[in-house]
Every structure is written in C-alpha cells, then in structure tokens.
Amino acid sequence: IDALTTLLHRAAATGDLRPDVEPGKVARYLVGAFTGVHLLSEVLTSRRDVAERVEDMWEILLRSVVPEDKLSYFLQVSHTYAEREHATR
C-alpha cells in the first residue's frame, strides 16, 4: 500500500490524478479491489476470466480518479494489457 501510495502521489504531481483524489485512499481501495477480483475469479472460473475482470476493475476505478482529458489513454493501456494477458492464457 505504501509503494502504491508513493506512485499515486507521483501521478498526482504530473496531473494524472484528479486534484480531489487522495492517493492513500485510492491505494487502499485498489489493493482491496485487486485482491477481491483475483479471489472471485479463482472461485468462480478458476481464473479463466481474470484478465477481463481486472480490466473491468480498472475501467471503473480509472473513471473515478483520472482527469477526463487523460482517461482515454489510461483505458487503452488497461485494455491492451488485458488483451495481452488473455492471449497468454
């Protein structure tokens, strides 16, 4: 959580987070969400859908914390990662 908080502070400093977003809160939420997505994917589908579920998580989170003018870039990064992960499974 501490490392992620540090990275989110850097993102805030470069304008990649909305000014009203608190990096520490996002870090705690993201760790819990990521853990939960992985656990549910394991239980429900033996991880067959993990790439898609992680992409869903990022889409929901990014729309909450990234400035509108940068959102499409970050959503594309998330989508590209999910496609790559899905292709390797």
N, C-alpha and C positions, 0 to 999 in steps of 0.2 A: 504494500500500500504506500509506503514511504517513497519508493522509487517511482511509482506511478504518479504520486502527488508532485514530485520534482519535475517529471516530464510534462505534466499538465500546467505547472507554473511556467515552464518554458513556452508551451503552446500559447498560454495567455499573453506572455510578453511579446510574441510575434503576431498576435492578432488572430490566432487560430481558435480561440475560445471566445464566446460572447463575454463582454465585460461583467455581466451579472452572475457569472458561473464561478462557484467556489471549487478550486482544484481538489482540495481534500475531500469534500463531499462526493465529487464525481469519482475520485479514486476508490473510495469505499464502496460506492454503488457499483462501479464497474467490476471490481473483484468479485462481489457477490453475484452479480448478474452473469458474469462469465462462468463462474463455478456452477451456478444453477443451470445454465444452458447445457453445460457438459454433462452434469449429472442426469438431467432429464433425457438428454439424447441417449445416454448409455442405457437408462432404464427402459425407455420407450422403443428404441430402434437399434439397440446395440451399436450406437454411434454412426449408423448409416446416414443420418441426416444432420450430423454435427456442423458441417460447413454451411448448410443453408440456415440452420438455427443461429449460428454465430453471426452470419450476415444479417439476419433479422434483428438480432440484438443491436448490432452496430447501427443499422438504419434508424431504429427507434432512438438510440442514445445520441447519435450524431445530430439528428434533427432538433434535439434539445439543447445542445451545447455549442454547436459550431455556427459562426455568423453565416447568414444567408448567402453572401457573396462567395463563400468558400465551400459551401455544402456539397455542390455537385462534384467537386474534386475528391472530397473525402468519401462520398458514397461510391464513386467509381473505384477508388482504392480498395474499399471493402468488397465490392463486387468482384474485382479482379482476383483478390486473394481467395474468395470463396470458390470461384471457378477453378483456380489452380488446385485448391485442396480437394475439390470434388473430383477432378481429373486423376488425382493420385490415389483415389480410393477404389 
